[in-house]
Amino acid sequence: ILGITTFFSILAIFTRKLKDESEQFSFSLKEFIKSIQSDEVDEGPDGAEEPPAATESRRFHRSRSKVKAKGLRHQSGSEAGTERKKPLPPEIEKALVIALIGSIIISGAMLAYAKMTREKETFTMLYLLGPDGKAEGYPDESFINVPINVTVGIENHELQSVNYVLQMKIDGDVIKELNVPIKDGETWQKNMTYTRHNLNSGRSKLEFALFKEKPDYFPYRSVHLYLENNNTFSHLADKKYTEASELPKIVNGDMESSTGWNFTSNSEDITGSYANVSGVNSSYAYRIVNSYEGNLSDSVEFGEISQTIECKEDTMAVLSAYVIDDFNLTSQEIDPQLKYAAVNGEIIWSDGISEAEGWQHLEVPIAMQAGQNNLTLGLRQLPGEIVPVNISWDSVSLKPLVDLSSFVSETNTVETVPPTSRVLELPAYTNNKTFTVSWNGTDESSGIDYYSIDSSTDGVNWETWISKTTDNSSVFTGEDNQTYYFRSNAVDRAGNKEPDHPEPDAQTKVYTGAPKVMLDITPNPCKTATTFTVTYPVPLQSVVCKVGLEGFEPESFELTSVDGVNWTGNYIVRNGDRFFVQAECTDIFGNIVYAFDEILVDSSAPNFEIEVTPTVIDKGNLKIKVTPSTALKSKPSVSISANEKIEVTYVTYLDGDYYYTARIKSEINEGSHKVSVTGYDLDSEKVEGNTTFVVDHSL
């Protein structure tokens, strides 16, 4: 119809262009009707119609105007008449106009018919409404355990009743499905709720997908919202989210006893038991062992431990647990063996066994319902290539949501490398009862959260001095003449605790007065020389001994020391029998203390006092004590006369005495035997002495 109308329109325009402007058709509805009713046609001499005078005058003036505008294009009347093309007959022109009008009428009629007889459009509307029932104010942020409410609307314009299936999805996972039958022309609305219970980073897509009759790969209609995941817990102020005492307890979570957990397996190749020295702190852990190696087809095998947890009300908590496997290879393929944790049959965490990962510390927010809940930890093996493997579970507990580590990764694991710390070195002694103790530490991952500092008075039994501090030093107050030991312990922001140090990090001794100096002179009385020994409870810078006769200027000499506490020196007496001794001791703080004594000289004293125990012996050990009357360069030598050689062994030197032992055998002849002692004094003069003992085999 449209084509016919276009054809006649173009034909009419073309025909009109063939006529002179003065004779072109000018439409007037009134004249058009009169012309149709008239059967006569009047023509002038040149074949054109004779219009009324007024009309002719109008057309003339219009024509003259056009001629002037075209730059006198028209020629004289005679010339124009000769060049003018012969017009179409009026009957053809009227027929074309009538055909055009008819085609318009037919087109309009057909259009009206098509509109009246066309089928009605069918469609379904799926939409979301905000909190006020309007298409605005939609939620755009998601918090842990905070419901998100959205009104979902469906309008049926399908001209028939439809059984719809509505799915609510989060990031592509279906979390709720409803069957919604709606009659034609009716509307269905429902307030639907989504509550997030786990950690999600970034943005999540909350989608509502609508299907006809049954779910398919592509939804019939779909609408969605994007939600920013906020993983903070500041909005959870209820005690059940903040107090550990409000949470149910896991029985034997540290695996130190054999109660609380039930082991089940669907394969004889997977076994479970408590194992010592395999826990996260070298304690007990629960070990699940797979001994099968080869290809597993079709079936799924598992070994798992579980226990029932009672809750008074619906709540949320953080499941904290440690798990390790002994697999030490790396695979790029899909792992057929998995470690996993589940709550009420839903897997909340899993990880493939494909590389050496060490201990993994998992922290997963979980939702628990009022009544009984089932916690399961295990090993699962899917069809594929299976290898022998051991996995161990340890330190399983429930923590308040607010205690969830801020360093949990996207895999719900927390780094497990503990920090290191130590108390900085202290001076060996201090003369102030109050002194500053400093410490520091490092942690390459999450950083150190706090320190705890222990103190001890013996380096074995420890007590907490400072607990959970972020400072790096503090002032300690002690008691006089007491030694103090210190060690540190750090915890990082991921919750990893540094193991206790087996040895002290630092120690110091307090003394505020002048301790007593111990001066020993051995031998005393002496024959030609003696040895000075000075002992002080704190290190000394120097010890100077002054020795002289009464009324004479004393001579001075310095003692030597290896540890700063024990000082020794030898002195040879000359020209006198009584000498006065003063020991001048300077400590590390510059304090000077003194000790006094005297030396007696006895030139008639024997070179050695030799004591033999027992004096009569059959066989066995003979003990020999040698006390020289003068200071010696080194320990004296001891020998025993007998029919066979007797080995004499040096034992020790103590308080000026030398101790020896000799083994007397049954082969030694009976009778008296001599013990001879030989040494050299400080002037390298030889000194000797002897005594006897008796061998009697009749004893």
C-alpha positions in Angstrom: 0.0 0.0 0.0 2.8 2.4 0.9 4.5 1.6 -2.4 1.4 2.3 -4.5 0.9 5.6 -2.7 4.5 6.6 -3.3 4.3 5.7 -7.0 1.2 7.8 -7.7 2.6 10.7 -5.7 5.8 10.8 -7.8 3.8 10.5 -11.0 1.6 13.4 -10.0 4.6 15.6 -9.2 6.3 14.8 -12.5 3.1 15.6 -14.5 2.8 18.9 -12.7 6.3 19.9 -13.6 5.5 19.5 -17.4 3.0 22.4 -17.2 3.8 26.1 -17.3 3.7 27.8 -13.9 0.7 29.8 -14.9 -1.1 26.6 -15.7 0.1 24.4 -12.8 -2.5 22.9 -10.7 -3.4 25.0 -7.6 -5.6 23.0 -5.2 -8.8 24.4 -3.9 -11.2 22.1 -2.2 -14.3 24.0 -3.3 -13.1 24.3 -6.9 -12.0 20.7 -6.9 -15.5 19.5 -6.0 -17.0 21.7 -8.7 -14.5 20.5 -11.3 -15.4 16.9 -10.5 -19.1 17.6 -10.9 -18.6 19.4 -14.3 -18.5 17.3 -17.5 -17.5 20.2 -19.8 -14.0 21.5 -20.4 -13.4 25.0 -21.8 -10.2 25.7 -23.6 -8.8 28.9 -25.0 -7.1 29.4 -28.3 -3.8 28.0 -26.9 -5.4 25.0 -25.2 -5.4 26.5 -21.6 -8.3 27.0 -19.3 -9.9 30.4 -19.0 -10.0 31.2 -15.3 -12.2 33.9 -13.8 -10.9 37.4 -14.2 -10.0 37.8 -10.5 -8.1 34.5 -10.6 -6.5 35.3 -13.9 -5.4 38.7 -12.6 -4.0 37.0 -9.5 -2.2 34.4 -11.5 -1.0 37.0 -13.9 0.6 39.2 -11.3 2.1 36.1 -9.6 3.5 35.0 -13.0 4.9 38.5 -13.8 6.5 38.5 -10.4 8.2 35.1 -11.1 9.3 36.3 -14.5 11.0 39.3 -13.0 12.6 37.1 -10.4 14.1 34.8 -13.0 15.7 37.6 -14.9 13.1 38.0 -17.7 13.3 34.4 -18.7 9.9 34.6 -20.4 9.7 35.7 -24.0 6.9 37.4 -25.8 3.6 35.7 -25.9 4.0 34.4 -29.4 7.4 33.0 -28.7 6.3 31.3 -25.5 3.4 29.7 -27.2 5.5 28.2 -29.8 8.0 26.8 -27.3 5.6 25.6 -24.7 5.2 21.8 -24.4 1.8 20.3 -25.0 0.0 19.7 -21.6 -1.7 16.5 -20.6 -5.4 16.3 -21.2 -7.4 17.4 -18.1 -9.1 14.0 -18.0 -5.7 12.2 -17.3 -4.8 14.8 -14.7 -8.1 14.3 -12.8 -7.7 10.6 -13.0 -4.3 10.7 -11.4 -5.6 12.9 -8.6 -8.5 10.6 -8.0 -6.2 7.6 -7.9 -3.9 9.3 -5.4 -6.9 10.1 -3.1 -8.1 6.5 -3.4 -4.8 5.0 -2.5 -4.7 7.2 0.6 -8.1 6.0 1.6 -7.2 2.4 1.0 -3.9 2.7 2.9 -5.7 4.2 5.9 -8.3 1.5 5.9 -5.7 -1.2 5.8 -3.8 0.4 8.6 -6.9 0.6 10.8 -7.6 -3.1 10.0 -4.1 -4.2 10.9 -4.2 -2.3 14.2 -7.6 -3.8 15.2 -6.7 -7.3 14.3 -3.0 -7.6 15.5 -2.1 -9.8 18.5 -1.5 -8.1 21.9 2.2 -7.9 23.2 3.2 -10.3 26.0 5.9 -9.6 28.5 7.0 -9.9 32.2 8.3 -7.1 34.4 10.9 -7.9 37.1 12.0 -5.0 39.3 13.5 -4.1 42.6 12.2 -1.5 45.1 14.2 0.3 47.8 13.3 0.7 51.5 10.5 3.1 50.9 8.9 1.1 48.2 10.4 3.3 45.5 12.9 2.6 42.8 15.6 4.5 44.8 17.7 4.2 47.9 19.0 0.7 47.1 21.7 -0.8 49.5 25.2 -0.5 48.2 27.3 -1.9 51.1 27.4 -5.3 52.8 28.5 -5.9 56.4 29.1 -9.2 58.2 25.9 -10.5 59.8 23.8 -7.4 58.8 20.7 -8.3 56.7 20.1 -6.5 53.4 16.5 -6.2 52.5 15.2 -5.7 49.0 11.6 -5.8 47.7 11.4 -7.9 44.5 8.4 -7.4 42.2 7.1 -9.5 39.3 4.2 -8.4 36.9 2.7 -11.0 34.6 1.6 -9.6 31.2 1.9 -12.9 29.3 -1.9 -13.2 28.7 -1.8 -16.5 30.7 -0.9 -17.9 34.1 2.8 -18.6 34.5 4.8 -20.6 37.0 7.9 -18.6 37.6 11.1 -19.6 39.4 13.0 -16.8 41.2 16.6 -17.3 42.2 18.6 -15.0 44.5 22.3 -15.3 43.7 25.5 -13.8 45.2 28.5 -13.8 42.9 26.8 -16.4 40.8 26.0 -18.8 43.7 22.3 -19.5 44.3 21.4 -18.8 47.9 17.6 -19.0 47.7 15.1 -20.3 45.2 11.3 -19.6 45.1 8.5 -21.0 43.0 6.1 -18.1 42.1 2.8 -18.9 40.3 1.2 -15.6 39.0 -2.0 -15.2 37.0 -2.2 -13.0 33.9 -2.3 -9.3 34.9 -1.4 -9.9 38.5 1.6 -8.5 40.4 3.7 -10.4 43.1 6.0 -8.6 45.5 8.1 -10.0 48.3 10.7 -8.6 50.7 13.8 -10.8 50.3 16.8 -10.8 52.7 20.5 -11.5 52.1 22.9 -11.8 55.1 26.7 -12.2 54.6 28.5 -14.5 57.0 31.9 -14.7 55.5 34.8 -12.5 54.4 34.6 -11.1 50.9 36.9 -8.6 49.4 36.1 -6.0 46.8 32.5 -5.9 45.3 29.8 -8.6 45.2 26.9 -9.0 42.8 23.5 -9.6 44.3 21.4 -10.9 41.4 17.7 -11.9 41.1 17.2 -14.2 38.1 13.7 -15.1 36.9 12.8 -18.2 34.9 9.7 -19.6 33.3 8.6 -23.0 34.6 12.2 -24.2 35.5 15.7 -22.8 35.8 17.8 -22.6 32.6 21.2 -21.5 31.7 20.0 -18.1 30.6 17.3 -16.3 32.8 14.1 -14.9 31.2 14.6 -11.7 33.2 17.4 -10.5 35.5 18.1 -7.6 37.8 21.1 -7.0 40.1 22.8 -4.8 42.7 26.5 -4.3 43.3 27.5 -4.3 47.0 30.8 -3.1 48.4 32.0 -5.7 51.1 32.9 -4.0 54.4 34.7 -6.5 56.6 34.8 -4.4 59.8 32.9 -5.4 62.9 32.4 -2.1 64.7 28.7 -2.5 64.2 28.5 -5.7 66.2 28.3 -4.5 69.8 26.4 -7.4 71.3 28.2 -9.4 73.8 27.8 -12.6 71.8 30.1 -11.0 69.2 32.6 -9.4 71.5 32.9 -11.7 74.6 34.7 -15.1 74.3 32.8 -16.2 77.4 29.5 -16.0 75.5 30.7 -18.5 72.9 30.3 -22.3 73.2 33.5 -24.2 74.0 35.2 -26.7 71.7 36.1 -29.9 73.7 39.8 -30.8 73.5 40.6 -28.2 70.9 44.3 -28.4 71.8 44.3 -32.2 71.1 46.1 -32.8 74.4 43.6 -35.6 75.5 41.7 -38.3 73.7 38.2 -36.9 74.1 35.8 -34.7 72.3 36.4 -35.8 68.7 34.9 -38.6 66.7 36.8 -40.0 63.7 34.9 -41.5 60.7 36.2 -42.7 57.3 34.7 -44.5 54.3 38.0 -46.0 53.3 40.3 -48.5 55.1 43.3 -46.7 53.7 42.5 -43.5 55.7 43.0 -43.7 59.4 43.2 -41.2 62.3 44.8 -41.0 65.7 46.3 -38.6 68.3 50.0 -38.1 67.6 52.6 -36.7 70.0 55.2 -34.0 69.2 53.4 -33.2 65.9 51.3 -30.3 67.1 51.8 -26.6 66.3 53.7 -26.2 69.6 55.4 -29.6 69.5 52.6 -31.1 71.5 49.8 -33.4 70.5 47.8 -33.1 67.3 45.1 -35.2 65.5 46.7 -36.9 62.5 44.8 -38.3 59.5 46.8 -40.6 57.4 46.1 -41.8 53.8 48.3 -44.8 52.9 46.9 -45.5 49.4 48.9 -44.6 46.3 47.5 -44.9 42.8 44.5 -43.7 40.7 41.2 -43.2 42.4 38.2 -43.6 40.1 34.6 -42.5 40.5 34.3 -42.6 44.3 35.1 -39.9 46.8 37.0 -41.0 49.9 37.3 -39.1 53.2 38.6 -39.3 56.7 37.4 -36.7 59.2 37.0 -35.8 62.9 33.9 -34.0 64.2 32.1 -32.9 67.3 28.8 -31.4 68.2 28.7 -27.8 69.5 25.7 -26.6 71.5 24.5 -23.0 71.0 21.9 -21.1 73.1 21.0 -18.9 70.3 21.9 -18.0 66.7 25.3 -16.5 66.7 28.5 -16.0 64.7 32.1 -16.6 65.7 35.5 -17.1 64.1 36.7 -20.6 63.7 40.5 -20.7 64.4 42.5 -23.8 63.6 45.9 -25.0 62.6 46.5 -27.6 59.9 49.6 -29.0 58.2 50.3 -31.7 55.6 53.6 -33.4 54.8 53.3 -33.2 51.0 56.5 -31.4 49.8 56.0 -31.3 46.0 54.5 -28.6 43.8 51.8 -29.5 41.3 50.1 -27.2 38.7 47.2 -29.5 38.2 43.9 -29.6 40.1 44.4 -31.2 43.5 42.5 -34.4 44.0 43.4 -34.3 47.8 42.0 -31.6 50.0 42.1 -30.4 53.6 38.7 -29.0 54.6 36.6 -27.6 57.4 32.8 -27.8 57.5 30.0 -26.5 59.7 26.6 -28.2 59.6 27.6 -30.0 56.4 28.6 -26.9 54.5 32.3 -26.6 53.6 33.6 -23.3 54.9 37.3 -23.7 54.0 39.3 -26.0 51.8 42.8 -26.1 50.4 44.5 -28.5 48.0 47.5 -30.7 49.1 50.0 -29.7 46.4 53.0 -28.0 47.9 55.0 -27.6 51.1 53.0 -24.9 53.0 54.0 -25.7 56.6 51.5 -24.9 59.3 48.4 -23.0 58.0 46.5 -20.9 60.5 42.9 -20.5 59.2 40.4 -18.0 60.6 36.9 -18.3 59.1 33.8 -16.4 60.3 31.0 -19.0 60.7 27.3 -18.8 61.5 25.8 -21.2 64.1 22.2 -21.9 64.8 20.5 -22.3 68.2 20.8 -25.9 69.3 23.2 -28.5 67.9 25.9 -27.6 65.3 28.4 -30.0 63.8 32.0 -29.0 63.3 34.0 -31.3 60.9 37.8 -31.2 60.0 39.1 -33.7 57.6 40.9 -35.0 54.4 38.9 -35.5 51.2 40.2 -37.4 48.1 38.5 -36.9 44.7 38.9 -39.1 41.6 42.5 -38.7 40.3 46.1 -39.6 41.1 46.4 -40.1 44.9 49.6 -40.2 46.9 50.2 -41.1 50.6 49.9 -38.1 52.8 49.5 -37.1 56.5 47.6 -34.1 57.7 47.5 -32.8 61.3 44.9 -30.6 63.0 45.6 -28.7 66.2 44.6 -25.7 68.3 41.0 -25.5 67.3 38.9 -22.8 69.0 36.1 -20.3 68.6 36.9 -16.6 68.8 34.6 -13.5 69.0 34.1 -11.8 65.6 35.9 -8.7 66.9 39.1 -10.8 67.4 39.3 -11.8 63.7 42.7 -11.0 62.5 42.9 -8.0 60.2 45.6 -9.9 58.3 43.4 -12.7 57.0 44.1 -13.4 53.4 41.5 -14.1 50.7 42.0 -17.8 51.4 41.0 -17.2 55.1 44.5 -18.0 56.3 46.8 -16.0 58.5 50.6 -16.0 58.2 52.1 -18.3 60.8 55.8 -17.1 61.1 56.2 -15.9 64.7 58.1 -12.7 65.5 61.6 -12.5 67.1 62.6 -10.3 70.0 65.1 -9.9 72.8 66.0 -7.8 75.8 69.1 -5.7 75.1 72.3 -6.3 76.9 72.7 -4.9 80.4 75.8 -4.1 82.4 77.0 -6.9 84.5 76.5 -4.8 87.6 74.7 -1.6 88.6 75.0 0.5 91.7 71.4 1.8 91.4 68.4 -0.2 92.5 66.3 1.3 89.7 67.6 0.9 86.1 66.3 0.9 82.6 65.6 -2.3 80.7 65.2 -2.0 76.9 64.1 -4.5 74.2 63.2 -4.7 70.5 62.0 -7.2 67.9 61.2 -7.8 64.2 58.3 -9.3 62.2 58.6 -9.1 58.4 54.9 -9.7 57.6 52.3 -8.2 59.9 54.5 -6.4 62.4 54.8 -6.8 66.1 51.6 -6.1 68.1 52.9 -6.1 71.6 55.7 -7.5 74.0 55.6 -9.3 77.3 58.8 -9.1 79.5 59.6 -11.8 82.1 62.1 -11.4 85.0 63.8 -13.9 87.2 66.2 -14.0 90.2 67.8 -17.3 89.2 67.4 -17.6 85.4 65.1 -20.6 85.8 61.9 -19.6 87.5 60.2 -16.8 85.6 57.4 -14.4 86.3 55.7 -11.7 84.1 57.1 -8.3 84.8 55.3 -6.4 81.9 52.4 -7.8 80.0 51.2 -6.7 76.5 53.1 -3.5 76.1 53.9 -1.6 72.9 56.8 0.3 74.6 60.4 -0.6 74.0 61.8 0.1 77.5 60.8 0.5 81.1 62.4 1.1 84.5 62.9 -1.9 86.8 63.3 -1.7 90.6 65.4 -4.3 92.3 67.1 -5.1 95.6 70.6 -4.6 96.7 73.1 -7.5 96.1 70.6 -9.4 93.9 71.1 -10.7 90.3 68.2 -10.2 87.9 67.6 -12.0 84.6 65.3 -10.8 81.8 63.7 -12.3 78.6 61.2 -11.0 76.1 58.2 -12.5 74.2 56.5 -10.9 71.2 53.2 -11.4 69.5 52.6 -10.1 66.0 49.4 -8.5 64.6 48.4 -11.8 63.0 48.3 -13.4 66.5 51.5 -15.5 66.2 53.3 -15.8 69.6 57.1 -16.1 69.9 58.2 -19.3 71.7 59.6 -18.8 75.2 63.4 -18.2 75.3 65.1 -21.1 77.0 67.9 -18.8 78.2 67.9 -15.3 79.6 68.4 -12.5 77.1 70.2 -10.3 79.6 71.2 -10.1 83.3 72.6 -7.6 85.8 73.4 -7.5 89.5 72.5 -4.7 91.9 74.7 -3.4 94.7 74.5 0.0 96.2 77.0 -0.3 99.1 80.7 -1.4 99.3 80.7 -5.2 99.5 83.3 -6.9 101.7 86.6 -7.7 100.1 88.0 -11.2 100.8 91.8 -11.2 101.1 93.5 -14.6 101.4 97.2 -15.1 101.9 98.5 -18.7 101.4 100.7 -20.0 102.8 100.7 -18.0 106.0 103.0 -18.4 107.9 105.3 -18.9 105.0 108.9 -19.7 104.6 110.1 -17.6 101.7 107.1 -16.6 99.6 103.3 -16.5 99.6 100.3 -15.9 97.2 97.6 -13.2 97.6 94.1 -13.9 96.4 91.4 -11.1 96.4 87.8 -11.9 95.8 85.0 -9.3 95.2 81.3 -9.8 94.4 81.4 -7.4 91.5 84.0 -6.8 88.8 86.9 -4.6 89.8 89.0 -2.3 87.6 92.2 -3.0 89.6 93.6 -4.5 92.8 96.9 -3.1 94.3 98.5 -4.8 97.3 100.9 -2.8 99.5 103.2 -4.9 101.7 105.7 -3.5 104.2 107.4 -3.8 107.6 106.1 -1.7 110.4 107.6 1.8 110.2 108.8 1.4 106.7 107.5 2.5 103.3 105.5 -0.4 101.8 106.1 -1.7 98.4 103.2 -2.0 95.9 102.3 -4.5 93.2 99.2 -5.2 91.1 97.3 -8.5 91.2 95.9 -10.0 87.9 92.5 -11.4 87.0 90.7 -13.2 84.3 87.1 -12.4 85.2 87.5 -9.2 87.2 86.2 -10.9 90.3 89.0 -13.1 91.4 92.5 -11.5 91.6 95.8 -13.2 92.4 99.5 -12.4 92.9 102.7 -13.9 94.4 105.0 -12.1 96.9 108.5 -13.1 98.1 109.4 -12.1 101.6 112.8 -10.7 102.5 114.5 -9.3 105.6 111.7 -9.6 108.1 109.4 -11.9 109.9 106.2 -9.9 110.0 104.7 -7.8 107.1 101.5 -5.7 107.0 99.3 -6.1 103.8 96.7 -3.6 102.4 94.6 -4.5 99.4 93.2 -1.5 97.5 90.3 -2.5 95.2 88.7 -0.1 92.7 85.4 -1.2 91.2 83.8 -0.5 87.8 82.0 2.6 89.2 85.3 4.1 90.6 84.5 3.1 94.3 87.6 2.1 96.3 87.4 -0.5 99.1 90.2 -1.9 101.2 91.2 -5.2 102.9 93.9 -5.7 105.4 96.0 -8.7 106.7 99.6 -9.6 107.6 102.3 -12.1 106.6 104.2 -14.1 109.2 107.6 -15.6 108.2 108.8 -18.9 109.8 112.2 -19.9 108.4 112.3 -23.1 110.4 109.1 -24.5 109.0 109.4 -27.6 106.8 109.2 -27.1 103.1 106.1 -29.3 102.9 103.5 -30.7 105.2 102.5 -34.0 103.7 99.5 -35.9 104.9 98.8 -39.5 103.7 95.4 -41.2 104.2 95.3 -44.0 105.4 98.8 -44.4 106.9 98.4 -48.3 106.7 96.8 -49.8 103.6 96.4 -53.2 102.0 95.3 -52.1 98.5 93.2 -49.4 97.0 93.4 -45.6 96.8 95.9 -43.7 98.8 95.1 -39.9 99.3 98.0 -37.5 99.6 97.6 -33.8 100.7 100.6 -31.5 100.2 100.8 -28.1 101.9 103.9 -26.0 101.0 105.4 -23.5 103.4 106.3 -21.2 100.6 104.7 -20.1 97.3 105.6 -22.3 94.4 105.9 -21.6 90.7 103.7 -24.6 89.9 102.3 -27.7 91.5 104.9 -30.0 93.0 105.6 -33.5 91.8 104.9 -36.5 94.0 106.4 -40.0 93.8 106.3 -43.2 95.8 109.1 -45.7 96.3 108.1 -49.4 95.8 109.1 -52.7 94.1 106.7 -51.7 91.2 105.9 -48.3 89.8 102.9 -46.6 91.5 101.0 -44.1 89.4 100.3 -40.8 91.3 97.5 -38.6 89.9 97.1 -34.9 90.6 93.5 -34.0 91.6 93.2 -30.3 92.5 94.5 -27.2 94.4 92.3 -25.8 97.1 93.0 -23.1 99.8 96.8 -23.5 99.5 96.8 -27.3 99.5 97.6 -29.7 96.6 95.7 -33.0 96.4 96.9 -36.3 94.8 95.7 -40.0 94.7 97.8 -43.2 94.2 96.6 -46.6 93.4 98.1 -49.3 95.7 97.9 -52.8 94.2 98.3 -56.2 95.9 101.6 -56.7 94.1 103.2 -54.0 96.1 105.6 -55.4 98.8 104.5 -55.1 102.4 106.4 -52.7 104.6 107.1 -49.0 104.8 107.1 -46.9 101.6 108.3 -43.3 101.2 106.3 -40.4 99.6 108.6 -37.8 98.1 107.5 -34.2 97.1 109.6 -31.9 95.0 108.9 -28.3 93.9 110.4 -24.9 93.1 109.8 -21.6 94.9 109.4 -18.2 93.3 113.2 -17.8 93.2 113.4 -21.2 91.4 115.0 -22.7 94.4 114.3 -26.5 94.8 112.2 -27.4 97.9 111.7 -31.0 99.0 109.8 -33.0 101.6 108.8 -36.6 102.4 106.8 -38.8 104.6 106.0 -42.6 104.8 103.1 -45.0 104.9 102.8 -48.8 105.4 101.5 -51.6 103.1 100.1 -54.5 105.1 98.4 -57.3 103.0 97.2 -59.0 106.2 94.5 -56.4 106.8 
